[in-house]
Structure formats: C-alpha cells, structure tokens
Amino acid sequence: MAAVAEHAGLPKLTPARMRAGDVLRVGAVGLRTRPLRAFLSALGIAIGIAAMIGVVGISSSSGAELDRTLSALGTNLLTVSSGQTLMGEPAKMPVEAEAMIERIGPVEAVSAAGRVGAAKVYRSEEVPKAQTNGINTYAARLDLPATVGATLRSGTWLNAATQRYPAAVLGSSAAQRLGVGAAGPDTQVVVGGKRFTVVGVLDPVPLADELDTAVLVGWPIAEAELDFDGYPTTLYTRAEEARLEAVRSVLAGTANPEAPNEVDVSRPSDALAAKQATSQAFTGLLLGVGAVALLVGGVGVANTMVISVLERRSEIGLRRSLGATRGQIRTQFLAESLLLSALGGAGGVLLGTGVTMGYALYQGWPAVIPAWATAGGLAATLAIGAVAGLYPAIRASRLSPTEALATP
Amino acid sequence: MISLIDVTRSYPGGVTALDKVSLEIEHGELVAIVGPSGSGKSTMLNVVGTLDRPSSGTVRIDGYDVAKLSDGRLSALRATRIGFVFQHFHLAAKIPAIDNVADGLVYTGIGRAERRRRAAAALERVGLGHRLDHEPHELSGGERQRVAIARAVAGDPPLLLADEPTGALDSVSGAGVMDLLHDLNAAGTTIVIITHDLEIAASLPRQVRMRDGQIVADSAAEARVA
C-alpha cells in the first residue's frame, strides 16, 4: 500500500499481457533458429507416440478383422467330437448320432467328418512311410463346407458322383505340405496306398482348423477302399443363435446317449476370441515398451530445453531489459517445450497411423485406430512437454537480468 | 528523470561496485558516464536501468521509486520508459531487421501489425529505411548498432541507456552512431551513455567521471559551483 501512496499522481505501472499469438510466436523462436535440434528432439517423442499408436492400432485392427470374420462365419457353430472312454481309449460315437442331432428343434444343419486313421497321405509312392507330414484323412459329408463355412481356393468340392471315386479335397495347410498348388485332373496324391485325384483345395477354415491339415475324401469311397469304419469323429452343428446354449447342453447326450461323457462339445468361435484375448495381453507389454520410448523422448526434450536456456542467457537478459517479466520468460520456455513435444506428438500420431494403415492393408484387415489412443497420445505428449519444460523454464525466469546480459 | 540518493551496490564477498553515489539527471539531458573498467559504471547502468537493485539508497526513475516496485511493475517500467543499447547489439540471428525491432515491442502489449509499423518508422528514423528485410549478418557493424538503437527507441521511451555503443565499431561507424544519438537527444530523449572513451565523453554536454565506485567529477556540478 506504501507503493500506492508513494507514487500517487503517477500512472500505475502494469505489465502488459501477451496475446496468445505472441506467446506462440515467441515460443517458436528457439525452434525456428535451431530447426535440426528441434526436429531431433521432437523425433524422440514422435517415435514413442508412433510405437504406442501402432501397437494399439494393429491390435484393434486385428480385433476388427476377427469381428468381421466371426460375423461372416457366424458364431452359432457347435462342434461335437468323440473323446476318450473312461479307460483312456478313443471313444466312438454311434453312426446314428448325426440323424439324432438333426432332430433337435433349433438345429439348422448338421454335417460330419470321420477320421480315417489308417490312411496316411503322401505326395507319391516314393516318399518314405515315416514322412506323414501330420496330415490326416477324413471322410466328409457333402454338406460339410456349407456347415463349417469353408470355401474353395481352387477346384470344386466333392459331389454325389466324386464321393464314390478316388477324389480328394485338400485343406490349405495339407496342400502346402504336399506341394500342391491347385487342383487339376493330373494332380494326384497317395491316400492309404491308393492314388486319389485332387479335385479341390480349401481356403483356411477359421472355425474348423483341423480341416486345414486334412485330406477330405467321400464317405462311400473311404468305406470301400480305405478301411473306414463309418463312425463319425466330429459333428458340425449349426443351431439358432438364441437357443445355442440349450442345444449345447443336450448335444452330448443326443450324440452318444449311452456315454455322454465320451463326447466333447465346443464352440470354435469362443476359441478364436480367446486367442484374441491372449494377443491382447501381449499388446499390453508392447504398449509398455512404447511408453518407455515416450519417456526417453521426454527426457530428450528436457535436455534440449536445459541446453537452450543455457545457450540463450543473453537473449533472456535482452528480453528482460525490453520489459519481459519473470512470468513471461517462464511462459516463453514452457511454450517452446510444449510446442516441441506437440510437434513430436502430431508427427507420432501421423507415423503410427501410417504404420497401422500400411500393416492393415498388407494383411487385408480393416484399419482401426481408436480415438482414445490418438487423444491419449496427444495428451501424454503435452503432459510430457509441460513436465520437461517446467524446470528449465523456471531456471530461465530466475536468471538475474544483469547476469544474463553479462554472458557474451 | 533519474535520481540516485546515496546508492550503494555491494556484492557478497565484500566487493562494493557503487559506494554512496548520488546523481540527478534531468529530462532531456545527454550525459556521459565515463571511467576505466572496474570503476562501477556498468553497475551504475544496471541500477539506473532497473535491471539490478541497489543494496541501499534510493533510485527514482521518471518519478517511480524502484525499491517499491515488484518485478512485474519494474518490467513494465522498462517496457515503457527505458530503452537499452548494448555494446554487442544483441540482435537475433536470421531474423530480418524489421522483426528484430518489432519483437522488441512484444512486451508493451501492442498488436503485431502496429509493432511492425512502428518498427519500420524507427528504422526509417535511424536511416535504415532501405534495410528493413536484411538479416543481421547482411548488415555492417554500424548498421547493426543502428538496428539496436531503432529497437530501443521504437517504443518512444523517455530514457535511453547506451552501454559502450561504439565499443565494437570502427571510428567512422562510431561517429555515425554518436550523431544519431545526438539527433535523438535533440528530439527530446534523455540519453545516458556509458563509455571509457574520453574523446566521446568530451563530445557530450555533461560528463560524470567515476572511479572505484564513486563519482569523482561531474561537469554539471562544477558548472554550478563555478
């Protein structure tokens, strides 16, 4: 109050507020005069943000792809497979299982495959017996692809005529292991010691991946030529989505009334979703790595700012002599730090988006980058910029003007 | 304009740069503060320029008692009342002359367009109207000091403090800068020039000689006594 009395009659001195545009312009001085250094320290932040956006984006894109696959394939497929007896021997489902399941009200479709255990598959008779390539032979019903949602990459599926003859359809992995590129009248494989013509090759079947390593032949020819016992080992059932649980609970008892415990019932779409959940745990780990990169970037910005304050002592002194208050000096360096990291953050978001888009395009996935990831990334950069710039800015503002001007 | 009463500035460690100095400078004066290095003349400039506060004594600038002003109000005083010219110019590299001058007004609260207009006018006034877009490295030493002077006077401060303004210049450029300062003084600005150059000091109406932190001679006081 003494000051007011003392200076009565003189105009009151009030430091002018800087406009937002001037704060930005003054904050950008350091970046404009040392562009390479600004670029490099922004790059540290950019890499951290890009890593995080990329990890989140790729994982979300893969999740979106799974959702798309599941909605295309349907989640209403139930698989009934024969398990083991109490004695640990392979169990058998009755031959009538298929027909009995079909009689359950909400069931829309049933198909079956029976494993032909004895029939090993080779590319030719010359291949040593031990090299089975892990390929199994299955006898398949004609409606199998329709029920499990399998599509053909090449050739055709078995029909009423070819199922009686030595014709085979290869699963995608089986075709690869046997070295069969496409189906054709001249392409033959040896199944259980007999030559079968490859009439088709399947695409990968997400809901029944056991078919990927299978060679599928007609039910009649398997019984006639390959010593197939005629018992189905896996039943594929489509049921009304709304009553799926009810169907699921009676499937085992219906398939094998005598020994329901010898039957395993599963829902393949659950397994796919579970796989997705596992990969999400991995995403968490990668996200942590990205966060470390971001932290290192933040340290880089802090380092740049400390050096900047040391180098620009005479500029600080000049600005103080021109009438800058301590607060305005502090604001200038804080603005510079925020600008630096915001530039890095924006670059990182662009880079991360680019990487995600590129990878999704390459994989044929829909590219999805959650808005929370972008917003969170930018918020994190601003927080880092503020923290990294705070100490250098306070140091700059505490410099005495005479001391700052004395440094050449 | 400037009133120092018994001003002492001592530093920790026992160095006394100003020792009970009293000095009055009126509006419109052109004063040289002259003395060898270590005489306390730079400290005097810092104290008069409110960049430094005295350890004891009273400093009044344009009527304001410096000791009673907060950092913010002192900054406002510098922004509106005092212009500084330094020996080494302190221009920002790679920034055109007009922006170097205009940026000097950023703390006065004037809008950007008006700042540039005033900067152009100030550069015109110091005879650099044809060099507005030249960057400091494209200018001669004398021209750089003129840009620095333009920056100091762009806000029309009543007081201009110059610290060895010709110290880094050859004699021809130095003479040009001195002529400019005389012109500014003739237009009403109070100017205090710190120098160790006796010749320059002698060319000014009033000389204040300093040695060991004290004023040993003041031509105005002698005139009064005589």
Interface residues (C-beta under 8 A of the other chain):
Chain A: A2 A3 E6 H7 L10 L13 T14 P15 A16 R17 M18 R19 G21 D22 V26 V29 R32 T33 S314 E315 G317 L318 R319 R320 S321 L322 G323 A324 T325 R326 G327 Q328 S400 P401 T402 L405 P408
Chain B: N46 G49 L51 D52 D62 G63 Y64 D65 K68 L69 D71 G72 R73 L74 S75 A76 L77 R78 A79 T80 I82 F84 F86 H88 H90 A92 A93 K94 I95 D103 G104 V106 Y107 T108 G109 G111 R112 R151
